[in-house]
Amino acid sequence: MATIINDRIDVRISKEQKELIKYASSLRGFKSLSEFIVYCVNTEASKIIMDNEKILKTIEDKNIFVNAILNPPAPGEGLKKAQLSALNHKINGI
């Protein structure tokens, strides 16, 4: 399957970085350095996107999360009781 090239990215790196990348590319058997770089960047970009989507899948999820942080509900009786118990434990060593 032929790859259609329709855009370009220019990157400046040190000679040492280039040699490292070339070596890794040759170890994996890529035909060109560009092919290896595109493969690695696409793989990492996909992981980043998947990780982000696992946490908060939709805009609504994100809005709910941010709203909960910015406007937390008042503590209920169970939480108040647990807080008092923890405070007593800390003070009395119980």
Backbone as CSV, one residue per row, in Angstrom:
resi,resn,N_x,N_y,N_z,CA_x,CA_y,CA_z,C_x,C_y,C_z
1,MET,0.844,-1.180,0.000,0.000,0.000,0.000,0.886,1.239,0.000
2,ALA,0.705,2.097,-0.946,1.510,3.307,-1.074,1.071,4.348,-0.051
3,THR,2.039,5.059,0.476,1.755,6.132,1.415,1.660,7.440,0.648
4,ILE,0.586,8.167,0.868,0.402,9.455,0.216,1.011,10.524,1.117
5,ILE,1.934,11.274,0.578,2.577,12.338,1.341,1.891,13.647,0.989
6,ASN,1.280,14.266,2.000,0.593,15.521,1.726,0.916,16.614,2.735
7,ASP,1.892,16.385,3.591,2.307,17.407,4.536,3.720,17.101,4.995
8,ARG,4.325,18.056,5.678,5.719,17.902,6.061,5.925,18.509,7.445
9,ILE,6.816,17.885,8.211,7.227,18.417,9.506,8.752,18.466,9.499
10,ASP,9.314,19.601,9.850,10.768,19.733,9.963,11.127,19.791,11.436
11,VAL,12.144,19.022,11.810,12.556,18.946,13.208,14.072,19.098,13.276
12,ARG,14.531,19.871,14.212,15.977,20.003,14.427,16.334,19.204,15.677
13,ILE,17.308,18.321,15.522,17.769,17.495,16.639,19.291,17.467,16.622
14,SER,19.862,17.027,17.731,21.320,16.931,17.802,21.799,15.736,16.978
15,LYS,23.072,15.749,16.664,23.669,14.639,15.915,23.525,13.333,16.706
16,GLU,23.707,13.420,18.021,23.591,12.232,18.872,22.173,11.665,18.833
17,GLN,21.183,12.549,18.888,19.791,12.088,18.818,19.517,11.407,17.486
18,LYS,20.019,11.995,16.418,19.798,11.412,15.093,20.444,10.032,14.995
19,GLU,21.650,9.891,15.507,22.332,8.591,15.465,21.567,7.550,16.284
20,LEU,21.066,7.955,17.433,20.276,7.049,18.272,19.019,6.592,17.547
21,ILE,18.324,7.540,16.930,17.089,7.225,16.204,17.385,6.337,15.000
22,LYS,18.463,6.641,14.277,18.847,5.815,13.128,19.158,4.385,13.567
23,TYR,19.858,4.248,14.689,20.210,2.921,15.197,18.958,2.136,15.575
24,ALA,18.048,2.778,16.299,16.795,2.111,16.678,15.995,1.728,15.443
25,SER,15.964,2.602,14.463,15.247,2.328,13.216,15.817,1.104,12.514
26,SER,17.136,1.019,12.471,17.762,-0.135,11.808,17.511,-1.421,12.586
27,LEU,17.473,-1.343,13.904,17.192,-2.536,14.711,15.799,-3.087,14.442
28,ARG,14.851,-2.203,14.170,13.469,-2.613,13.890,13.221,-2.912,12.420
29,GLY,14.197,-2.638,11.578,14.072,-2.987,10.171,13.243,-2.038,9.327
30,PHE,13.143,-0.797,9.732,12.402,0.172,8.930,13.201,0.528,7.685
31,LYS,12.494,0.815,6.605,13.137,1.135,5.328,13.792,2.508,5.348
32,SER,13.224,3.418,6.103,13.783,4.775,6.152,13.618,5.346,7.549
33,LEU,14.407,6.354,7.811,14.313,7.052,9.086,12.959,7.737,9.225
34,SER,12.473,8.306,8.138,11.157,8.968,8.160,10.051,7.981,8.509
35,GLU,10.111,6.788,7.928,9.096,5.768,8.209,9.096,5.411,9.695
36,PHE,10.286,5.265,10.271,10.412,4.942,11.685,9.860,6.067,12.561
37,ILE,10.210,7.300,12.232,9.754,8.445,13.024,8.239,8.574,12.964
38,VAL,7.669,8.440,11.775,6.208,8.533,11.636,5.537,7.420,12.430
39,TYR,6.075,6.205,12.360,5.515,5.079,13.115,5.533,5.385,14.621
40,CYS,6.680,5.822,15.130,6.809,6.086,16.567,5.891,7.213,17.031
41,VAL,5.835,8.274,16.260,4.998,9.416,16.640,3.520,9.039,16.597
42,ASN,3.103,8.321,15.556,1.705,7.881,15.479,1.347,6.959,16.637
43,THR,2.245,6.039,16.960,1.999,5.107,18.064,1.832,5.861,19.377
44,GLU,2.739,6.781,19.652,2.671,7.540,20.902,1.452,8.457,20.938
45,ALA,1.136,9.093,19.823,-0.044,9.964,19.767,-1.313,9.166,20.042
46,SER,-1.406,7.975,19.480,-2.582,7.125,19.714,-2.696,6.741,21.180
47,LYS,-1.569,6.418,21.824,-1.582,6.069,23.252,-2.058,7.250,24.098
48,ILE,-1.554,8.426,23.784,-1.939,9.625,24.540,-3.436,9.882,24.412
49,ILE,-3.952,9.772,23.210,-5.383,9.995,22.977,-6.210,8.941,23.695
50,MET,-5.803,7.677,23.609,-6.550,6.606,24.285,-6.542,6.798,25.792
51,ASP,-5.379,7.162,26.358,-5.303,7.405,27.799,-6.233,8.537,28.211
52,ASN,-6.272,9.591,27.432,-7.143,10.720,27.732,-8.608,10.310,27.661
53,GLU,-8.960,9.521,26.671,-10.353,9.123,26.500,-10.791,8.117,27.554
54,LYS,-9.866,7.356,28.121,-10.210,6.414,29.184,-10.670,7.159,30.427
55,ILE,-10.038,8.276,30.692,-10.326,9.006,31.919,-11.654,9.753,31.815
56,LEU,-11.780,10.598,30.846,-12.995,11.389,30.667,-13.388,11.310,29.197
57,LYS,-14.373,10.478,28.896,-14.704,10.174,27.507,-15.388,11.300,26.755
58,THR,-16.230,12.038,27.410,-16.994,13.053,26.690,-16.787,14.428,27.314
59,ILE,-17.202,15.427,26.600,-17.168,16.795,27.131,-18.050,16.882,28.369
60,GLU,-19.178,16.181,28.343,-20.084,16.184,29.499,-19.390,15.586,30.725
61,ASP,-18.636,14.486,30.545,-17.869,13.902,31.650,-16.893,14.931,32.217
62,LYS,-16.215,15.635,31.329,-15.249,16.645,31.758,-15.945,17.776,32.508
63,ASN,-17.104,18.200,32.017,-17.857,19.264,32.693,-18.309,18.828,34.078
64,ILE,-18.775,17.593,34.198,-19.207,17.065,35.497,-18.032,17.037,36.464
65,PHE,-16.875,16.562,35.981,-15.680,16.476,36.817,-15.250,17.864,37.306
66,VAL,-15.144,18.810,36.385,-14.714,20.167,36.744,-15.719,20.807,37.687
67,ASN,-17.004,20.616,37.442,-18.033,21.176,38.315,-17.936,20.593,39.727
68,ALA,-17.648,19.300,39.825,-17.510,18.672,41.144,-16.309,19.232,41.903
69,ILE,-15.247,19.545,41.179,-14.063,20.120,41.820,-14.333,21.566,42.257
70,LEU,-14.949,22.331,41.377,-15.169,23.754,41.664,-16.337,24.004,42.608
71,ASN,-17.327,23.112,42.606,-18.528,23.279,43.438,-18.840,21.973,44.166
72,PRO,-18.004,21.596,45.123,-18.238,20.313,45.795,-19.524,20.345,46.620
73,PRO,-20.196,19.199,46.726,-21.400,19.149,47.555,-21.021,19.260,49.033
74,ALA,-21.984,19.678,49.844,-21.751,19.760,51.287,-21.524,18.354,51.833
75,PRO,-20.660,18.223,52.838,-20.410,16.894,53.394,-21.657,16.330,54.069
76,GLY,-21.888,15.044,53.849,-23.014,14.366,54.476,-22.652,13.925,55.886
77,GLU,-23.623,13.345,56.569,-23.403,12.913,57.954,-22.324,11.839,58.048
78,GLY,-22.305,10.921,57.098,-21.292,9.857,57.117,-19.882,10.414,57.013
79,LEU,-19.695,11.385,56.151,-18.373,11.995,55.989,-17.983,12.776,57.239
80,LYS,-18.940,13.488,57.813,-18.656,14.238,59.037,-18.243,13.295,60.165
81,LYS,-18.946,12.170,60.271,-18.641,11.179,61.304,-17.253,10.582,61.078
82,ALA,-16.919,10.272,59.835,-15.608,9.710,59.512,-14.502,10.722,59.805
83,GLN,-14.754,11.979,59.512,-13.767,13.023,59.773,-13.525,13.164,61.274
84,LEU,-14.591,13.146,62.056,-14.475,13.251,63.504,-13.718,12.055,64.067
85,SER,-14.019,10.871,63.549,-13.336,9.657,63.989,-11.844,9.725,63.662
86,ALA,-11.512,10.200,62.469,-10.110,10.320,62.075,-9.392,11.349,62.938
87,LEU,-10.062,12.438,63.236,-9.475,13.477,64.072,-9.221,12.943,65.477
88,ASN,-10.194,12.202,66.043,-10.024,11.603,67.370,-8.881,10.599,67.363
89,HIS,-8.772,9.840,66.293,-7.704,8.850,66.167,-6.346,9.545,66.158
90,LYS,-6.252,10.646,65.454,-4.994,11.383,65.354,-4.621,12.004,66.698
91,ILE,-5.611,12.566,67.388,-5.355,13.238,68.665,-5.053,12.225,69.761
92,ASN,-5.863,11.177,69.850,-5.754,10.215,70.944,-4.872,9.021,70.611
93,GLY,-4.472,8.890,69.367,-3.664,7.740,68.976,-4.446,6.445,68.991
94,ILE,-5.764,6.531,68.900,-6.627,5.346,68.944,-6.868,4.845,67.545
